[in-house]
Amino acid sequence: MRKCAGSSARTRRPCALIFFATFIAYWPALAGGFLWDDPAHVTRPDLRSLAGLARIWFEPGATQQYYPLLHSAFWLEHALWGDATVGYHLVNVLLHATAACLFGVALRRLEVPGAWLAAAIFALHPVGVESVAWISEQKNTLSLVLYLGAALVYLRFDERRRRTDYAGATALFVAALLTKTVAATLPGALLVIFWWKRGRLDARRDGLPLLPWFGLGLVAGLFTATVEHALIGAEGADFALSFLQRGLLAGRAIWFYLGKLLWPADLVFIYPRWDIDAAAAWQYLFPLAALAATGGLAWWAPRSRAPLAALLFFGGSLFPALGFVNVFPFLYSFVADHFQYLASLGAIAAASSALTFLLARLPRWESRVAGATLLISLAALTWRQCGMYRDLFVLYDTTIAHNPACWMAHNNLAIALADAGRCGEAVAHFEQALRLRPAYPEAEANLGEALNRLGRSGEAIPHLERALQLQPTYADAHHNLGIALLATGRAAEGMAQFDVALRLRPAYPEAQFSLGHALAVAGRYADAIPHFAEAARLKPDYAAAQLDWGTALMVVDRFPEAVVHFEEAIRLNPALPEAHDNYGRGLARAGRMEEAIAQFRAALRLNPDFAEAQLHLALALRQAGGHAEEAAKHFAEAQRLDPTLAAGSR
């Protein structure tokens, strides 16, 4: 009993220190905002109900990737704290620290020297920042906790051969697969561990129990590859590598990842995409060196199997990201820090074991100082690296500074600028993205949208038409082209483009809204109403759709029905002056003058330069009676703001 208690204490103390150090190192990450594809991972409005949770599990394509356990976690987290990013970051840091502790426990159970040093290095190594500071990569942190949990329970099964242990380990393994498919490498990793420990593998004892796991992993891997190809878009000329090129890529990637672990300098969100050239002799050096290292460690295995086992774990865990299977990020880079989050365990364990051996030969105080210096240095690098993930602008500015040819970063930075209302700055980055990658339909379409927002729709049309030449089924480009055509007086052509966008993507709320708006501008309010209704159904938080729905109902003399939509628009976006103004107009038409005046005043509090609201308030005050002086002031202000609007209204 004393041994058990002491063992528990020896686990609690290092785990407490790891949690503390991890929180300190990752403190800057807690203030980070949503990045790149985070909004596509954090649960969308249409998935936040119980029915939405069912869709997460049973409708591939309902989420960006089919990882239902991950998206169930996001679903629960959104129910707890909504869009507050600190909650998601806190969970990620907790999961990362938990994974580090489980790593330490697993190494201690396997009697690997330097177990807790390895756990601390993993917790504090800056290569992990991309996985921890980027909300979308909760798939990495959660899946690793489940992966290590499954490994620990399976190791207990290997000792005791109890069915309950096997069932528990299998359940955790399946949960890890449903969070991220890289967990499929676990049965292979366990075989490597058993060979390292025992020097041989027994087919009945070691292989047979893991056969179902290999089957589950294969099914999960094939399904994920199919989803990456069919739904996410990991296909086309950018992915057309020969088997020889993929071998060259794999050899280079292995050394790249080892290099970043040993010397974590110049870490960046998107690394330059290599040119894999089978005619370049120097590129063969990477796979040849990898084969030579494997052969050398195999020759050394009779003396010590540990180095070869570590390399097999590292390479095997990296296999899904080495280029033999297409994944969408290969479009812009063949390597990424988050790809080696799991695989790094093998290299870190081997390095920590060797470092422990070397430190043991130093005086006690020197070894402690050396170990502490290493960990503090890693923590400082992690703290600094977290700053890159503060917001979209910092992330992409830093990426472009390290990788100026990154067309994707220019495009995504431009999107962020446009969303922030800085469309003029966005245009320059879209144009740079197109200089770097001329056949880039997304950048053409995004540039067209930015020009639309700037009121330069005539300039937008050629870019949107070019996007559709490159990708005829691009629904967003059809939609934006419709907006540009509408703005240049080609209403019929614009509405035809909205129809095409909706045929390509029936559940497209913005296109439904734009078609409804075009019909309303043409005076066909009754025809517009169903489109506003559908837009609001598809996007429950769509304030503009609720506003125009209410306005159309008001114009066709269905004001009692319109009231609920005006009020919903104001609830969704209280800072929308047009909603108050239109609601006020409807109230005035219904003879509810005092309520109308209150709405006009609310509109003007939000935008004092809103000429129409000034005029409408003046008219309402005059009609209500007893406010002649105030009405005159608002008439005068409306006249000042827009002389043509107020003329003849007195």
C-alpha positions in Angstrom: 0.0 0.0 0.0 2.9 2.4 0.8 4.3 1.7 -2.7 1.0 2.6 -4.4 0.6 5.8 -2.4 4.2 6.8 -3.2 3.7 6.0 -6.8 0.5 8.1 -6.9 2.3 11.0 -5.2 5.2 10.7 -7.7 2.6 11.1 -10.5 0.6 14.0 -8.9 3.6 16.3 -8.3 5.0 16.3 -11.8 1.6 16.5 -13.3 0.8 19.5 -11.2 4.0 21.2 -12.3 3.3 20.3 -15.9 -0.2 21.9 -15.7 1.2 25.0 -14.1 4.0 25.4 -16.6 1.8 24.7 -19.5 -0.7 27.4 -18.5 2.1 29.9 -18.0 3.7 29.1 -21.4 0.3 29.3 -23.2 -1.1 32.2 -21.3 -0.9 34.5 -24.4 -3.0 32.0 -26.4 -6.0 32.4 -24.1 -6.6 35.9 -25.5 -6.5 34.7 -29.1 -9.4 35.1 -31.4 -11.0 32.9 -34.1 -8.6 32.1 -36.9 -9.0 30.9 -40.5 -11.4 27.9 -40.4 -12.3 28.2 -36.7 -15.8 29.5 -37.5 -16.3 26.3 -39.7 -15.4 24.1 -36.6 -17.2 26.0 -33.9 -20.8 24.9 -34.1 -22.9 26.8 -36.7 -26.3 28.1 -35.8 -28.1 25.4 -37.8 -26.3 22.6 -35.8 -26.8 24.0 -32.3 -30.0 22.0 -31.5 -30.4 18.4 -30.6 -31.4 17.8 -34.2 -28.1 19.5 -35.2 -26.2 17.2 -32.9 -27.8 14.2 -34.7 -26.7 15.7 -38.1 -23.1 15.9 -36.7 -23.2 12.2 -36.3 -25.3 11.0 -39.2 -24.8 13.5 -42.0 -21.3 13.5 -43.5 -20.8 17.0 -44.9 -22.8 18.7 -42.1 -19.4 19.7 -40.6 -16.2 20.6 -42.3 -14.7 17.2 -41.6 -16.5 14.0 -40.4 -15.1 13.9 -36.9 -18.3 13.5 -34.9 -16.9 13.3 -31.4 -14.8 16.4 -32.0 -17.8 18.3 -33.3 -19.9 17.0 -30.4 -17.3 18.5 -28.1 -17.6 21.8 -29.9 -21.4 21.5 -29.7 -21.2 21.2 -26.0 -18.7 23.9 -25.6 -20.8 26.3 -27.6 -23.8 25.5 -25.4 -21.7 26.4 -22.4 -20.0 29.7 -23.5 -21.1 30.4 -27.1 -18.6 32.3 -29.2 -16.3 33.3 -26.3 -12.9 32.2 -27.6 -11.3 32.0 -24.2 -13.4 28.9 -23.3 -12.1 27.0 -26.4 -8.5 28.0 -25.8 -8.8 27.0 -22.1 -10.1 23.5 -23.1 -7.2 23.1 -25.6 -4.6 24.0 -23.0 -6.2 21.6 -20.5 -6.2 18.8 -23.1 -2.6 19.5 -24.1 -1.4 19.4 -20.4 -3.5 16.2 -19.8 -1.9 14.6 -22.9 1.6 15.5 -21.6 0.8 13.9 -18.2 -0.6 10.8 -19.9 2.6 10.6 -22.0 4.7 10.8 -18.8 2.6 8.1 -17.1 2.9 5.8 -20.2 6.6 6.2 -20.4 7.0 5.5 -16.6 4.9 2.3 -17.1 7.2 1.3 -19.9 10.2 2.2 -17.7 11.6 4.7 -20.2 14.3 6.8 -18.5 13.5 10.5 -18.3 9.7 10.0 -18.5 8.7 13.2 -16.8 11.4 15.2 -18.7 9.9 13.9 -21.9 6.4 14.9 -20.7 7.5 18.4 -19.8 9.4 18.9 -23.1 6.2 17.8 -25.0 4.1 20.2 -22.9 6.4 23.2 -23.5 7.8 22.6 -27.0 6.9 25.4 -29.4 6.1 22.9 -32.2 2.9 22.2 -30.3 1.7 25.8 -30.4 -0.1 25.4 -33.7 -2.1 22.5 -32.3 -2.9 24.2 -28.9 -3.4 27.9 -29.9 -5.5 27.2 -33.0 -9.1 26.3 -31.9 -9.7 24.1 -34.9 -6.9 21.8 -33.8 -8.8 20.7 -30.8 -9.0 17.6 -33.0 -5.3 17.1 -32.2 -5.3 17.7 -28.5 -8.6 15.7 -27.8 -7.6 12.8 -30.0 -4.2 12.5 -28.4 -5.8 12.3 -24.9 -8.0 9.5 -26.1 -5.1 7.9 -28.0 -2.9 7.8 -24.9 -5.8 6.7 -22.7 -6.4 3.8 -25.1 -2.7 2.9 -25.1 -2.5 2.9 -21.3 -5.6 0.7 -20.9 -4.3 -1.6 -23.6 -1.0 -1.9 -21.8 -2.9 -3.0 -18.7 -4.8 -5.5 -20.9 -1.5 -6.8 -22.1 -0.4 -7.5 -18.5 -3.7 -8.9 -17.2 -5.5 -10.1 -20.3 -8.9 -9.1 -19.0 -11.8 -8.6 -21.4 -13.0 -5.4 -19.5 -9.6 -3.8 -20.2 -9.7 -4.7 -23.9 -13.3 -3.4 -24.1 -12.3 -0.1 -22.4 -9.2 0.3 -24.6 -11.2 -0.4 -27.8 -13.9 2.2 -26.8 -11.2 4.8 -26.2 -9.5 3.9 -29.5 -12.8 4.3 -31.4 -13.4 7.6 -29.7 -9.9 8.7 -30.8 -10.7 7.7 -34.4 -14.0 9.7 -34.2 -11.9 12.7 -33.2 -9.1 12.5 -35.7 -8.1 9.6 -38.0 -4.4 9.8 -37.2 -5.2 7.7 -34.2 -5.4 4.8 -36.6 -1.6 4.5 -36.2 -2.0 3.3 -32.6 -2.1 -0.5 -33.2 1.1 -0.3 -35.2 2.6 1.8 -32.4 1.7 -0.8 -29.9 3.3 -3.5 -31.9 6.5 -1.4 -32.1 6.4 -1.0 -28.3 5.9 -4.8 -27.7 8.8 -5.6 -30.1 11.0 -3.0 -28.3 10.1 -4.5 -24.8 10.3 -8.2 -25.7 12.6 -8.4 -28.7 10.0 -10.4 -30.7 6.4 -10.4 -31.6 4.0 -13.2 -30.9 1.2 -13.5 -33.5 -1.3 -14.9 -31.0 -0.5 -12.7 -28.0 0.5 -9.4 -29.8 -1.0 -9.5 -33.2 -4.4 -11.2 -32.9 -6.0 -8.8 -30.4 -5.0 -5.8 -32.5 -6.4 -7.1 -35.8 -9.9 -5.5 -35.1 -8.1 -2.3 -34.4 -6.2 -2.4 -37.7 -9.6 -3.0 -39.4 -11.2 -0.1 -37.6 -8.3 2.1 -38.5 -8.3 1.1 -42.1 -12.0 1.8 -42.4 -11.6 5.2 -40.7 -8.6 6.1 -42.9 -10.4 5.2 -46.2 -13.5 7.1 -45.1 -11.5 10.2 -44.2 -9.5 10.0 -47.5 -12.8 9.8 -49.4 -14.2 12.8 -47.6 -11.0 14.8 -48.2 -11.3 14.0 -51.9 -15.0 14.4 -52.5 -16.1 17.0 -50.0 -13.0 19.1 -49.1 -11.4 19.2 -52.5 -8.1 17.3 -52.1 -7.9 16.6 -55.8 -6.7 18.1 -59.0 -3.3 19.1 -60.6 -1.8 20.3 -57.3 -2.2 16.8 -55.8 -1.1 14.9 -59.0 2.2 13.5 -57.7 3.8 10.3 -59.0 4.7 7.5 -56.5 8.4 8.5 -56.9 7.6 12.1 -56.1 5.7 11.0 -53.1 8.7 9.0 -51.9 10.9 12.1 -52.3 8.4 14.2 -50.4 8.1 11.7 -47.6 11.9 11.5 -47.1 12.2 15.3 -47.0 9.3 15.7 -44.7 10.7 13.3 -42.1 13.9 15.3 -41.8 12.0 18.6 -41.8 10.0 17.5 -38.8 13.0 16.1 -36.9 14.8 19.4 -37.6 12.0 21.5 -36.2 11.9 19.3 -33.0 15.6 19.6 -32.5 15.9 23.3 -33.4 12.5 25.0 -33.3 13.4 28.1 -35.2 11.4 30.0 -37.8 8.2 28.2 -37.0 5.4 29.6 -39.2 1.8 28.8 -39.8 2.2 28.0 -43.5 5.6 26.9 -44.7 6.7 27.3 -48.4 5.4 24.6 -50.6 8.3 22.6 -52.0 8.8 21.8 -55.7 9.1 18.0 -55.7 11.3 17.3 -58.8 12.2 13.8 -59.6 14.9 15.1 -62.0 16.8 16.9 -59.2 19.4 14.6 -57.8 19.8 16.4 -54.5 16.2 15.6 -53.6 17.0 11.9 -53.4 19.4 12.6 -50.5 16.5 12.9 -48.1 14.9 9.5 -48.6 18.3 7.9 -49.0 19.4 9.4 -45.7 16.2 8.2 -44.0 16.8 4.6 -45.4 20.4 4.7 -44.2 19.4 5.9 -40.8 16.8 3.1 -40.5 19.3 0.5 -41.7 21.9 1.8 -39.2 19.5 1.6 -36.3 18.4 -1.9 -37.4 22.1 -2.9 -37.4 22.3 -1.4 -33.9 19.2 -3.1 -32.7 20.9 -6.2 -31.1 22.6 -3.7 -28.8 19.6 -1.5 -28.2 16.2 -1.6 -29.9 15.1 1.7 -28.5 16.5 4.1 -31.2 14.9 2.0 -34.0 11.6 1.7 -32.1 11.5 5.5 -31.6 12.2 6.0 -35.4 9.5 3.5 -36.3 7.0 5.2 -34.0 7.9 8.6 -35.4 7.7 7.6 -39.1 4.7 5.4 -38.6 2.7 8.1 -36.8 3.7 10.7 -39.5 2.7 8.3 -42.3 -0.8 9.9 -43.0 0.9 13.3 -43.5 4.0 12.2 -45.5 2.4 12.6 -48.9 1.2 9.1 -49.7 -2.4 10.2 -48.9 -3.8 13.5 -50.3 -4.9 16.0 -47.6 -6.3 19.4 -48.4 -3.4 21.4 -46.9 -1.0 20.0 -49.5 -2.6 22.6 -51.8 -0.4 25.3 -50.2 2.2 23.4 -48.2 3.4 19.8 -47.7 4.3 20.3 -44.1 2.7 21.9 -41.0 3.6 21.9 -37.3 0.3 20.3 -36.3 0.9 17.3 -38.6 3.6 16.1 -36.1 1.8 16.7 -32.9 1.3 13.0 -32.2 4.4 11.7 -34.0 6.7 14.0 -31.9 6.1 11.8 -28.9 8.5 9.2 -30.3 11.3 11.6 -31.0 10.9 13.4 -27.7 10.9 10.2 -25.7 14.1 9.1 -27.4 15.8 12.5 -27.0 14.7 12.8 -23.3 16.0 9.3 -22.6 19.4 10.2 -24.1 19.5 13.5 -22.4 18.7 11.9 -19.0 21.6 9.5 -19.6 24.0 12.5 -20.2 22.7 14.6 -17.4 23.2 11.7 -15.0 26.9 12.0 -15.5 26.9 15.6 -14.3 26.9 16.8 -10.7 23.3 16.9 -9.4 23.0 20.7 -9.3 24.5 21.1 -12.8 22.1 18.5 -14.2 19.1 20.3 -12.6 20.2 23.7 -13.9 20.7 22.2 -17.4 17.3 20.6 -17.4 15.6 23.7 -16.0 17.4 25.9 -18.6 16.1 23.7 -21.4 12.5 23.7 -20.2 12.5 27.5 -19.5 13.9 28.1 -23.0 11.2 26.0 -24.6 8.5 27.7 -22.5 9.8 31.1 -23.6 9.7 30.1 -27.2 6.2 28.8 -26.8 5.1 32.0 -25.1 6.5 34.0 -28.0 5.1 31.7 -30.7 1.6 32.1 -29.1 1.7 35.7 -30.1 1.4 34.7 -33.8 -2.1 33.3 -33.1 -3.5 36.5 -31.5 -5.8 37.3 -34.4 -6.1 36.9 -38.2 -4.1 40.0 -39.1 -1.1 39.0 -36.9 -1.2 35.4 -38.1 -1.2 36.3 -41.8 1.1 39.2 -41.6 3.6 37.0 -39.8 3.1 34.2 -42.3 3.7 36.6 -45.3 6.8 38.0 -43.6 8.3 34.4 -43.4 6.7 33.1 -46.6 6.1 36.0 -49.1 5.0 33.7 -51.9 2.1 32.3 -49.8 -0.8 33.1 -52.1 -3.2 31.6 -49.6 -2.1 33.9 -46.8 -2.6 36.9 -49.1 -6.1 35.8 -50.0 -7.1 35.0 -46.4 -5.6 38.3 -45.1 -7.6 40.1 -47.8 -10.8 38.3 -46.7 -10.1 39.4 -43.1 -9.5 43.0 -44.2 -12.7 43.0 -46.3 -14.7 41.6 -43.4 -13.3 44.5 -41.2 -14.5 47.0 -43.8 -11.0 47.7 -45.2 -11.8 46.6 -48.7 -9.3 49.0 -50.3 -6.5 47.3 -48.5 -8.0 43.9 -49.3 -7.9 44.5 -53.0 -4.1 44.9 -53.0 -3.7 41.5 -51.3 -6.2 39.8 -53.6 -4.3 41.1 -56.6 -1.0 39.9 -55.1 -2.6 36.4 -54.5 -3.5 36.4 -58.2 0.0 37.4 -59.3 1.4 34.5 -57.3 -1.3 32.1 -58.5 -3.0 33.3 -61.7 -5.5 30.4 -62.0 -7.0 31.0 -58.5 -10.8 31.1 -58.8 -11.3 31.9 -55.1 -9.1 35.0 -55.2 -10.9 36.2 -58.5 -14.3 35.8 -56.8 -13.1 37.4 -53.6 -11.6 40.3 -55.5 -14.9 40.7 -57.3 -16.8 40.8 -54.0 -14.4 43.4 -52.6 -14.9 45.6 -55.6 -18.6 45.2 -55.3 -18.4 46.5 -51.7 -16.4 49.4 -52.9 -19.0 50.4 -55.4 -16.8 49.4 -58.3 -19.1 46.7 -59.7 -18.1 47.4 -63.3 -14.5 46.4 -62.4 -15.8 43.4 -60.4 -17.6 41.7 -63.4 -14.4 40.6 -65.3 -12.9 39.0 -62.2 -16.1 37.1 -61.4 -16.5 35.9 -64.9 -12.9 34.7 -64.8 -13.6 32.8 -61.6 -16.5 31.1 -63.3 -14.3 30.2 -66.4 -11.9 28.5 -64.0 -14.7 26.9 -61.9 -18.1 27.0 -63.5 -19.9 25.4 -60.5 -18.7 28.1 -58.1 -21.9 29.2 -56.4 -20.3 32.2 -54.6 -19.0 33.6 -57.8 -22.4 33.3 -59.4 -23.9 35.1 -56.5 -21.4 37.9 -56.5 -21.7 38.3 -60.2 -25.4 38.6 -59.8 -24.8 41.5 -57.3 -22.4 43.2 -59.7 -24.8 42.9 -62.7 -27.7 44.2 -60.5 -25.6 47.2 -59.5 -24.8 48.0 -63.1 -28.4 48.0 -64.2 -28.5 44.5 -65.6 -31.2 43.2 -63.3 -32.5 40.3 -65.3 -29.0 38.9 -65.8 -28.3 39.4 -62.1 -31.4 37.5 -61.0 -30.5 34.7 -63.5 -27.1 34.4 -61.7 -28.9 34.2 -58.3 -31.0 31.3 -59.7 -27.8 29.5 -60.9 -26.2 29.9 -57.5 -29.3 28.4 -55.8 -29.4 25.5 -58.2 -25.8 24.8 -57.3 -26.3 25.3 -53.6 -30.0 25.2 -52.6 -29.2 25.9 -48.9 -27.6 29.3 -49.7 -29.2 32.0 -47.5 -27.2 34.9 -49.0 -28.3 34.0 -52.5 -32.0 33.7 -51.3 -31.7 37.1 -49.7 -30.1 38.7 -52.8 -32.8 37.3 -55.1 -35.5 38.5 -52.8 -33.8 41.9 -52.7 -33.6 42.1 -56.5 -37.3 41.2 -56.7 -38.2 43.9 -54.1 -36.2 46.5 -56.0 -38.2 45.6 -59.1 -41.4 46.2 -57.1 -42.2 42.5 -56.9 -42.5 42.5 -53.1 -45.0 39.5 -52.9 -42.5 37.4 -55.0 -39.6 38.5 -52.7 -41.3 37.4 -49.5 -40.7 33.6 -49.9 -37.0 34.2 -50.6 -36.5 36.3 -47.4 -38.4 33.7 -45.4 -36.1 30.9 -46.8 -33.0 33.0 -46.1 -34.1 33.5 -42.5 -34.9 29.8 -42.1 -31.5 28.7 -43.4 -29.7 31.3 -41.3 -31.6 32.0 -38.1 -29.3 34.9 -37.1 -29.7 36.7 -40.5 -30.9 40.2 -39.3 -30.9 41.7 -42.8 -33.3 38.9 -44.1 -35.6 39.5 -41.1 -35.6 43.3 -41.9 -36.3 42.9 -45.6 -38.9 40.3 -44.9 -40.7 42.7 -42.5 -40.3 45.5 -45.0 -41.8 43.5 -47.9 -44.8 42.4 -45.7 -45.3 46.1 -44.7 -45.3 47.2 -48.4 -48.0 44.6 -49.3 -50.2 45.8 -46.4 -49.5 42.8 -44.1 -48.0 44.9 -41.3 -49.3 42.8 -38.3 -47.2 39.9 -39.8 -44.3 42.3 -40.4 -44.0 43.4 -36.7 -42.4 40.1 -35.5 -39.8 40.3 -38.2 -38.8 43.9 -37.5 -38.5 43.1 -33.8 -36.5 40.0 -34.6 -34.1 42.0 -36.8 -33.6 44.5 -34.0 -33.1 41.7 -31.5 -30.5 40.1 -33.7 -28.7 43.4 -34.5 -29.7 46.2 -32.2 -27.2 48.5 -34.0 -29.0 48.4 -37.3 -30.6 51.8 -37.8 -32.4 50.7 -40.9 -34.4 48.2 -38.9 -35.6 50.9 -36.5 -36.4 53.3 -39.4 -38.4 50.7 -41.4 -40.2 49.5 -38.3 -41.1 53.1 -37.5 -42.5 53.6 -41.0 -44.7 50.6 -40.6 -45.9 51.8 -37.2 -46.6 55.3 -38.6 -48.7 53.8 -41.4 -50.6 51.8 -38.8 -51.4 55.0 -36.9 -49.2 54.0 -33.9 -47.4 57.4 -34.0 -45.8 57.5 -30.6 -44.2 54.0 -31.1 -43.1 55.1 -34.6 -41.4 58.2 -33.1 -39.5 56.1 -30.6 -38.2 53.9 -33.4 -37.1 56.9 -35.5 -35.3 58.3 -32.5 -33.6 55.0 -31.9 -32.4 55.0 -35.6 -30.9 58.5 -35.2 -29.2 57.6 -31.9 -27.4 54.9 -33.9 -26.7 57.1 -37.0 -27.4 60.9 -36.6 -26.6 61.4 -40.3 -29.4 59.1 -41.4 -31.3 61.5 -43.7 -34.3 59.3 -44.3 -34.8 58.7 -40.5 -34.5 62.5 -39.9 -37.3 63.1 -42.5 -39.5 60.3 -41.2 -39.2 61.5 -37.7 -40.1 65.0 -38.8 -43.2 63.7 -40.6 -44.2 61.6 -37.6 -43.8 64.5 -35.2 -45.8 66.8 -37.5 -48.6 64.2 -37.8 -48.6 63.5 -34.1 -49.1 67.3 -33.4 -47.7 69.4 -30.7 -44.1 69.0 -31.9 -43.9 71.7 -34.6 -40.6 73.2 -33.5 -38.9 69.9 -33.2 -40.3 68.6 -36.5 -38.9 71.7 -38.2 -35.5 71.0 -36.8 -35.5 67.5 -38.2 -36.8 68.7 -41.6 -33.9 71.1 -41.7 -31.4 68.4 -40.8 -32.8 66.1 -43.4 -32.6 68.9 -46.0 -29.0 69.5 -45.0 -28.0 65.8 -45.2 -29.9 65.2 -48.5 -31.5 68.2 -50.2 -33.2 66.0 -52.8 -34.7 63.7 -50.3 -36.3 66.4 -48.1 -37.4 68.7 -50.9 -41.1 69.1 -51.1 -41.8 67.2 -47.9 -42.8 70.3 -45.8 
